[in-house]
């Protein structure tokens, strides 16, 4: 059996076009260039239907790690919800909320980014509540990360017009996602969001007036300060709350603050084990890469800093919270943001932990390298170049040790980001891309350059299991990329 080290670089796409603001190309990545030349290297699809998302939708970290770890296409939560809306099943799904007679507060990201939520879902919820004869208040979270940095007012106008049309719902508050959707354990940010929704201390007359003032000060949607406009919209303990984001990791902190104080809490999907009523329950994936390795009584370690910890554990393991037998997890705290001020983040500590696991002979070790994505989301081109350089340097250190210790180093990414930092109009781009991602297998004869044989992220786990001489379970529908490459040469 061969031991494998898997590095998932977050936000590292391959842009085949030469563009002005490609931080990966600008960083002159010596190690990634060399490894992609001397070893088998491929391009993988990481967006849209190939990873269980709607057609042409950009990939994200949750979907990327879930697909890599499971080795199959999984209909993502957004697809499940969209289907229920199309078939009108959504009303039956929402029946517990519709039948609840308490004042209802809807909380979620107002966005069409499709990574954490979608504005179309909010509209469907409001349609279902149209004849419920109760007060419905909406507490908006501004995006600016999976959407343009100052695009909130577009979504605000859209939902305001929709509410006026169906005569259901009132928009009462807004705050940026960096507060309401923190996942790094900074509850001081979470509490600012909660306090705005519960107390609404400073009541304003106009969302637009307050937001335009913040834009003038350089504050973008992601970091919008709390705004509250309707006194009656404060959340009271006897009220009910429905959190309509479908992605769980960035909702856990804020929901945990409300779960003990509210009469009733509903969540769109399963965020964590709690008393909340879940509308779309979790779909666990069996026979993931981690489970197969565990079933063979092999040891494994998953490593990440805080910002991506859920991805190398919960998502990579098929939405399973608990580690498998002989699975070790290493959690390294991310530095406080903004990450453009510390572009290497906690990469040095992650790399050090990875190196220690290789030295200790762990059978399978995987790590997420977060900087290209997290720094890319800041919109700083210069800082993202530094993040990419640091990542490339870390890969070089890990590769050298893998060669020495007899490991096969496998490198891929979950989605693109850092390779497009500005668009054709020189506007800053903070969101993910739809570019293909690298897949480098550091053993055997090189391909000379990235080969595009039509593979996707589903093919990573089957390829790794073949390298480790382990049987690929029937649940995995992905293919062994190396076999396909050899057959393609014939």
C-alpha positions as CSV (number, residue, x, y, z in Angstrom):
1,X,0.0,0.0,0.0
2,X,1.2,3.5,-0.9
3,X,0.8,6.3,1.5
4,X,-0.8,9.5,0.2
5,X,-0.7,13.2,1.1
6,X,-3.6,15.2,-0.4
7,X,-3.4,19.0,-0.5
8,X,-6.6,20.8,-1.4
9,X,-5.7,24.4,-2.4
10,X,-8.7,26.7,-1.8
11,X,-9.5,29.0,-4.6
12,X,-6.8,28.0,-7.1
13,X,-8.2,27.9,-10.6
14,X,-6.3,27.6,-13.9
15,X,-7.1,30.5,-16.2
16,X,-6.2,29.5,-19.8
17,X,-6.6,33.0,-20.9
18,X,-3.9,35.6,-20.2
19,X,-5.6,38.3,-18.2
20,X,-4.2,41.3,-16.4
21,X,-5.1,40.4,-12.9
22,X,-4.4,36.7,-12.5
23,X,-2.7,36.5,-9.1
24,X,-1.6,32.9,-9.7
25,X,0.1,33.7,-13.0
26,X,1.6,36.8,-11.4
27,X,3.0,34.9,-8.5
28,X,5.3,32.9,-10.8
29,X,4.7,29.6,-8.9
30,X,7.9,27.7,-9.3
31,X,6.8,24.6,-7.5
32,X,3.4,24.2,-9.0
33,X,4.8,24.9,-12.5
34,X,7.5,22.3,-12.1
35,X,5.3,19.6,-10.6
36,X,2.7,20.1,-13.3
37,X,5.4,19.5,-15.9
38,X,7.2,16.5,-14.5
39,X,4.2,14.6,-13.2
40,X,0.8,13.6,-14.5
41,X,-1.3,16.7,-14.4
42,X,-4.9,17.3,-15.3
43,X,-7.6,19.8,-15.4
44,X,-10.8,19.1,-13.4
45,X,-14.3,20.7,-13.7
46,X,-15.4,22.1,-10.4
47,X,-18.6,24.0,-11.0
48,X,-22.2,23.5,-12.3
49,X,-23.8,20.1,-12.9
50,X,-20.4,18.3,-12.7
51,X,-20.5,18.9,-8.9
52,X,-24.2,18.7,-8.3
53,X,-24.9,22.5,-8.7
54,X,-27.3,24.2,-11.1
55,X,-25.9,24.6,-14.6
56,X,-23.1,27.2,-14.9
57,X,-23.1,28.0,-11.2
58,X,-19.7,28.6,-9.7
59,X,-18.3,26.1,-7.3
60,X,-17.6,26.7,-3.6
61,X,-15.6,25.2,-0.8
62,X,-18.4,23.2,0.7
63,X,-19.4,21.6,-2.6
64,X,-15.7,21.1,-3.6
65,X,-14.7,19.2,-0.5
66,X,-18.0,17.2,-0.4
67,X,-17.4,16.1,-4.0
68,X,-13.7,15.4,-3.6
69,X,-14.3,13.3,-0.5
70,X,-17.3,11.4,-1.7
71,X,-16.2,10.6,-5.3
72,X,-19.6,11.1,-6.8
73,X,-22.0,13.8,-8.0
74,X,-24.3,14.8,-5.1
75,X,-27.4,17.0,-5.7
76,X,-26.5,19.9,-3.6
77,X,-29.0,21.6,-1.2
78,X,-29.6,24.4,-3.6
79,X,-30.6,21.9,-6.3
80,X,-32.9,20.0,-3.9
81,X,-34.6,23.3,-2.8
82,X,-34.9,24.5,-6.4
83,X,-36.5,21.2,-7.4
84,X,-39.0,21.5,-4.5
85,X,-40.0,25.0,-5.7
86,X,-40.4,23.8,-9.3
87,X,-42.6,20.9,-8.2
88,X,-44.5,23.0,-5.6
89,X,-43.4,20.5,-2.9
90,X,-41.9,23.5,-1.0
91,X,-45.3,24.4,0.5
92,X,-45.6,21.0,2.1
93,X,-42.0,21.2,3.3
94,X,-42.7,24.6,4.9
95,X,-46.0,23.4,6.5
96,X,-44.6,23.5,10.1
97,X,-43.8,27.2,9.6
98,X,-47.0,28.0,7.8
99,X,-49.0,26.4,10.6
100,X,-47.0,28.3,13.3
101,X,-49.1,31.3,14.3
102,X,-46.4,33.2,16.1
103,X,-44.8,36.4,14.6
104,X,-42.2,35.1,12.2
105,X,-38.7,36.5,11.5
106,X,-36.8,35.4,8.4
107,X,-33.0,35.7,8.6
108,X,-30.6,35.0,5.8
109,X,-28.2,36.2,3.1
110,X,-30.0,38.4,0.5
111,X,-28.0,37.3,-2.6
112,X,-28.2,35.4,-5.8
113,X,-24.7,34.1,-5.3
114,X,-26.0,30.6,-4.7
115,X,-23.3,29.7,-2.3
116,X,-25.1,30.2,1.0
117,X,-28.6,31.2,-0.1
118,X,-30.6,32.4,-3.0
119,X,-33.0,35.3,-3.2
120,X,-35.4,33.1,-5.2
121,X,-35.8,30.9,-2.1
122,X,-36.8,33.9,0.0
123,X,-39.4,34.8,-2.6
124,X,-40.8,31.3,-2.6
125,X,-41.0,31.3,1.2
126,X,-42.9,34.6,1.2
127,X,-45.3,33.2,-1.4
128,X,-46.0,30.3,0.8
129,X,-46.7,32.6,3.8
130,X,-48.9,34.9,1.8
131,X,-52.2,33.8,3.4
132,X,-50.8,32.9,6.8
133,X,-52.4,36.0,8.4
134,X,-49.4,36.8,10.6
135,X,-46.6,39.4,10.8
136,X,-43.5,38.4,8.9
137,X,-40.3,40.4,9.4
138,X,-37.1,40.0,7.3
139,X,-33.6,40.6,8.6
140,X,-31.3,40.8,5.7
141,X,-27.6,39.9,5.6
142,X,-25.6,41.7,2.9
143,X,-23.3,39.6,0.7
144,X,-20.6,41.4,-1.3
145,X,-18.4,38.3,-1.4
146,X,-20.2,35.9,-3.7
147,X,-21.6,39.0,-5.4
148,X,-20.2,42.3,-6.4
149,X,-18.8,44.2,-3.3
150,X,-21.4,47.0,-3.5
151,X,-24.4,45.3,-5.1
152,X,-26.7,45.0,-2.0
153,X,-29.1,47.8,-3.1
154,X,-29.9,45.8,-6.3
155,X,-31.1,42.9,-4.2
156,X,-32.8,45.2,-1.7
157,X,-34.8,46.9,-4.5
158,X,-35.7,43.5,-6.0
159,X,-37.1,42.0,-2.7
160,X,-38.8,45.3,-1.8
161,X,-40.6,45.3,-5.1
162,X,-41.6,41.7,-4.6
163,X,-42.9,42.3,-1.1
164,X,-45.0,45.2,-2.3
165,X,-46.4,43.0,-5.1
166,X,-47.5,40.1,-2.9
167,X,-48.2,42.2,0.2
168,X,-46.4,39.9,2.6
169,X,-43.3,40.7,4.7
170,X,-41.5,43.7,6.1
171,X,-37.8,44.5,5.7
172,X,-36.6,45.6,9.1
173,X,-32.8,45.2,9.4
174,X,-29.6,44.6,7.5
175,X,-26.0,43.8,8.5
176,X,-22.9,42.6,6.6
177,X,-22.1,38.9,6.5
178,X,-18.7,39.4,8.2
179,X,-20.8,40.0,11.4
180,X,-23.8,37.7,11.0
181,X,-22.0,34.8,9.3
182,X,-18.7,34.6,11.1
183,X,-17.5,31.0,11.5
184,X,-14.1,31.7,13.2
185,X,-15.5,31.7,16.7
186,X,-15.5,35.5,17.0
187,X,-18.8,35.8,18.9
188,X,-18.2,39.5,19.4
189,X,-19.1,39.8,15.7
190,X,-22.1,37.4,16.0
191,X,-23.4,39.4,19.0
192,X,-23.4,42.7,17.1
193,X,-25.7,41.0,14.5
194,X,-27.9,39.5,17.2
195,X,-28.1,42.8,19.1
196,X,-29.2,44.6,16.0
197,X,-32.1,42.1,15.4
198,X,-33.2,41.9,19.0
199,X,-32.7,45.5,20.2
200,X,-32.6,47.6,17.1
201,X,-31.1,50.4,19.3
202,X,-30.6,53.0,16.6
203,X,-33.6,53.1,14.4
204,X,-33.0,54.7,11.0
205,X,-35.4,56.1,8.5
206,X,-33.9,54.6,5.3
207,X,-31.8,51.6,4.4
208,X,-30.6,53.4,1.2
209,X,-29.5,56.5,3.1
210,X,-27.5,54.6,5.6
211,X,-25.9,52.2,3.1
212,X,-24.9,55.0,0.7
213,X,-23.2,56.7,3.6
214,X,-21.2,53.6,4.3
215,X,-20.3,53.1,0.7
216,X,-19.0,56.7,0.7
217,X,-16.7,55.7,3.6
218,X,-15.4,52.6,1.7
219,X,-17.5,50.1,3.6
220,X,-18.6,47.3,1.3
221,X,-21.6,45.0,1.6
222,X,-19.7,42.3,3.4
223,X,-18.9,44.7,6.3
224,X,-22.0,46.8,6.4
225,X,-22.7,48.1,9.9
226,X,-26.1,47.3,11.5
227,X,-29.1,49.2,10.2
228,X,-32.6,48.9,11.7
229,X,-35.7,50.7,10.4
230,X,-38.8,49.3,12.0
231,X,-39.4,49.3,15.8
232,X,-42.0,46.6,15.7
233,X,-39.6,44.2,13.9
234,X,-37.4,43.5,17.0
235,X,-37.2,39.8,17.7
236,X,-39.0,38.9,20.9
237,X,-38.5,35.5,22.8
238,X,-42.1,34.4,22.0
239,X,-41.5,34.9,18.3
240,X,-40.4,32.3,15.8
241,X,-37.4,32.5,13.5
242,X,-36.6,30.8,10.2
243,X,-33.0,30.9,9.0
244,X,-33.2,30.4,5.3
245,X,-29.5,29.9,4.3
246,X,-29.0,26.4,3.1
247,X,-25.3,26.2,3.8
248,X,-24.7,25.4,7.5
249,X,-21.1,26.4,8.4
250,X,-21.6,30.2,8.5
251,X,-25.0,30.0,10.3
252,X,-24.0,27.9,13.3
253,X,-22.8,30.8,15.5
254,X,-25.8,33.0,15.1
255,X,-28.3,30.2,15.4
256,X,-26.6,29.0,18.6
257,X,-27.2,32.5,20.1
258,X,-31.0,32.3,19.3
259,X,-31.7,28.6,19.9
260,X,-32.0,28.9,23.7
261,X,-34.0,32.1,23.9
262,X,-36.6,31.7,21.2
263,X,-40.0,30.0,21.3
264,X,-39.3,28.2,18.0
265,X,-36.4,28.1,15.5
266,X,-36.5,26.7,12.0
267,X,-33.5,26.1,9.7
268,X,-33.5,25.5,6.0
269,X,-31.0,22.6,6.3
270,X,-29.3,20.8,9.2
271,X,-26.9,23.3,10.7
272,X,-25.9,21.3,13.8
273,X,-27.6,18.9,16.3
274,X,-30.2,21.1,18.1
275,X,-33.8,21.5,18.9
276,X,-34.4,23.5,15.7
277,X,-36.9,22.2,13.2
278,X,-35.1,21.3,9.9
279,X,-37.0,21.9,6.6
280,X,-34.6,20.0,4.3
281,X,-32.9,17.3,6.4
282,X,-29.4,16.1,5.9
283,X,-28.4,13.5,3.3
284,X,-25.4,11.6,4.5
285,X,-23.0,10.1,2.1
286,X,-21.7,6.5,2.7
287,X,-18.4,5.1,1.6
288,X,-16.5,8.3,1.3
289,X,-12.7,8.3,1.0
290,X,-12.3,8.8,4.7
291,X,-14.7,5.9,5.5
292,X,-13.0,3.5,3.1
293,X,-9.6,4.3,4.6
294,X,-11.0,3.8,8.1
295,X,-12.6,0.5,7.1
296,X,-9.2,-0.8,6.1
297,X,-8.0,0.0,9.7
298,X,-5.6,2.6,8.3
299,X,-4.9,5.9,10.1
300,X,-5.6,9.3,8.7
301,X,-5.3,13.0,9.6
302,X,-7.3,15.9,8.3
303,X,-5.7,19.4,8.9
304,X,-7.0,22.9,8.4
305,X,-7.1,26.3,10.0
306,X,-10.4,27.6,11.4
307,X,-11.8,29.1,8.2
308,X,-11.8,25.8,6.4
309,X,-12.0,23.3,9.2
310,X,-15.6,22.2,8.5
311,X,-14.6,21.5,4.9
312,X,-11.8,19.0,5.7
313,X,-14.0,17.3,8.3
314,X,-17.8,17.6,8.0
315,X,-18.0,18.1,4.2
316,X,-15.0,16.0,3.2
317,X,-16.5,13.1,5.2
318,X,-19.9,13.3,3.5
319,X,-21.6,15.6,6.1
320,X,-20.6,13.5,9.0
321,X,-19.7,15.4,12.2
322,X,-17.9,12.6,14.1
323,X,-14.5,11.4,13.0
324,X,-14.2,7.8,11.7
325,X,-12.2,5.3,13.7
326,X,-8.4,6.1,13.5
327,X,-9.2,9.5,12.0
328,X,-7.3,12.4,13.6
329,X,-8.2,16.0,13.1
330,X,-6.0,19.0,13.6
331,X,-7.6,22.4,14.0
332,X,-5.4,25.5,13.8
333,X,-6.9,28.9,14.6
334,X,-7.0,31.4,11.7
335,X,-5.6,34.9,12.5
336,X,-8.1,37.7,12.9
337,X,-8.9,39.4,9.6
338,X,-8.7,41.2,7.4
339,X,-6.7,38.6,5.6
340,X,-5.0,40.9,3.2
341,X,-3.0,42.2,6.2
342,X,-1.7,38.6,6.9
343,X,-1.8,36.9,3.4
344,X,-0.2,33.7,4.6
345,X,-2.9,33.3,7.3
346,X,-2.0,30.2,9.4
347,X,-0.4,28.4,6.5
348,X,2.9,27.9,8.2
349,X,1.3,26.1,11.1
350,X,-0.9,24.0,8.8
351,X,2.2,23.0,6.8
352,X,4.2,22.2,9.9
353,X,1.4,19.9,11.1
354,X,1.2,18.3,7.7
355,X,5.0,17.7,7.7
356,X,4.8,16.2,11.2
357,X,2.1,13.7,10.1
358,X,4.2,12.6,7.2
359,X,7.2,12.2,9.4
360,X,5.0,10.1,11.8
361,X,4.0,7.8,8.9
362,X,0.3,8.5,8.9
363,X,-1.3,6.4,6.1
364,X,-3.3,9.2,4.6
365,X,-3.0,12.8,5.4
366,X,-4.9,15.7,3.9
367,X,-4.8,19.4,4.4
368,X,-6.6,22.5,3.1
369,X,-4.4,25.5,2.1
370,X,-6.7,28.4,2.6
371,X,-4.9,31.6,1.6
372,X,-5.6,31.9,-2.1
373,X,-9.3,31.8,-1.5
374,X,-9.6,33.7,1.7
375,X,-7.2,36.5,0.7
376,X,-8.8,36.5,-2.8
377,X,-12.1,37.3,-1.2
378,X,-10.6,40.5,0.2
379,X,-10.2,41.8,-3.4
380,X,-6.6,42.8,-2.8
381,X,-4.6,41.8,-5.9
382,X,-1.2,42.4,-4.3
383,X,-2.1,40.5,-1.1
384,X,-3.5,37.6,-3.1
385,X,-0.2,37.3,-5.0
386,X,1.6,37.0,-1.7
387,X,-1.0,34.4,-0.6
388,X,-0.3,32.4,-3.7
389,X,3.4,32.7,-3.3
390,X,3.2,31.4,0.3
391,X,1.1,28.5,-0.8
392,X,3.5,27.5,-3.6
393,X,6.4,27.6,-1.2
394,X,4.6,25.4,1.3
395,X,3.8,22.9,-1.5
396,X,7.5,22.8,-2.3
397,X,8.4,21.9,1.3
398,X,5.7,19.2,1.5
399,X,6.7,17.7,-1.8
400,X,10.4,17.4,-0.8
401,X,9.4,15.5,2.3
402,X,6.9,13.3,0.5
403,X,9.7,12.2,-1.9
404,X,12.0,11.4,1.0
405,X,9.4,9.5,3.0
406,X,7.9,7.6,0.0
407,X,4.5,9.4,0.0
408,X,2.6,10.1,-3.2
409,X,1.7,13.8,-3.1
410,X,-1.6,14.6,-4.7
411,X,-2.6,18.3,-5.3
412,X,-6.0,19.6,-6.3
413,X,-8.3,22.6,-5.6
414,X,-11.9,22.9,-4.7
415,X,-12.8,25.8,-7.0
416,X,-11.2,28.9,-8.7
417,X,-10.8,32.4,-7.2
418,X,-7.3,33.9,-7.2
419,X,-6.9,33.7,-11.0
420,X,-9.4,36.4,-11.6
421,X,-9.1,39.4,-9.3
422,X,-10.6,42.1,-11.6
423,X,-13.0,41.9,-14.5
424,X,-12.6,43.3,-18.0
425,X,-13.8,46.7,-16.7
426,X,-11.1,46.7,-14.0
427,X,-13.8,46.2,-11.3
428,X,-12.6,44.2,-8.3
429,X,-13.8,40.5,-8.3
430,X,-14.1,38.8,-4.9
431,X,-16.2,35.8,-5.9
432,X,-15.3,32.4,-7.1
433,X,-14.7,31.5,-10.7
434,X,-15.9,28.8,-13.0
435,X,-12.4,27.9,-14.2
436,X,-11.1,24.3,-14.0
437,X,-8.7,23.4,-11.2
438,X,-5.4,21.5,-11.2
439,X,-5.0,17.8,-10.3
440,X,-1.3,16.8,-10.0
441,X,-0.3,13.3,-9.0
442,X,3.4,13.2,-8.0
443,X,4.4,9.8,-9.3
444,X,5.1,8.4,-12.7
445,X,5.8,9.9,-16.1
446,X,4.8,13.5,-16.6
447,X,2.3,14.8,-19.0
448,X,4.4,17.9,-19.8
449,X,1.4,20.2,-19.2
450,X,-2.1,20.1,-17.8
451,X,-4.2,17.5,-19.8
452,X,-7.9,18.1,-20.1
453,X,-9.6,14.7,-20.5
454,X,-13.1,15.8,-19.3
455,X,-12.6,14.9,-15.6
456,X,-14.1,16.6,-12.6
457,X,-13.7,16.6,-8.8
458,X,-15.6,13.3,-8.5
459,X,-12.5,11.6,-9.9
460,X,-10.1,12.6,-7.1
461,X,-11.1,9.9,-4.5
462,X,-11.2,6.9,-6.9
463,X,-7.7,7.9,-8.2
464,X,-6.3,8.2,-4.7
465,X,-7.8,4.8,-3.7
466,X,-6.2,3.2,-6.8
467,X,-2.8,4.8,-5.8
468,X,-3.2,3.3,-2.3
469,X,-4.2,-0.1,-3.8
470,X,-7.6,0.0,-2.1
471,X,-10.9,-1.1,-3.8
472,X,-13.1,1.7,-5.0
473,X,-16.6,1.2,-3.6
474,X,-19.6,1.1,-5.9
475,X,-21.0,4.2,-4.3
476,X,-18.2,6.2,-6.0
477,X,-19.1,7.0,-9.5
478,X,-15.8,8.8,-10.3
479,X,-13.1,7.4,-12.5
480,X,-9.4,6.7,-12.0
481,X,-7.8,9.6,-14.0
482,X,-4.5,7.7,-14.4
483,X,-6.2,4.8,-16.1
484,X,-8.0,7.1,-18.4
485,X,-4.8,8.9,-19.3
486,X,-3.0,5.6,-20.1
487,X,-5.9,4.4,-22.2
488,X,-6.0,7.8,-24.0
489,X,-2.3,7.4,-25.0
490,X,-2.9,4.1,-26.7
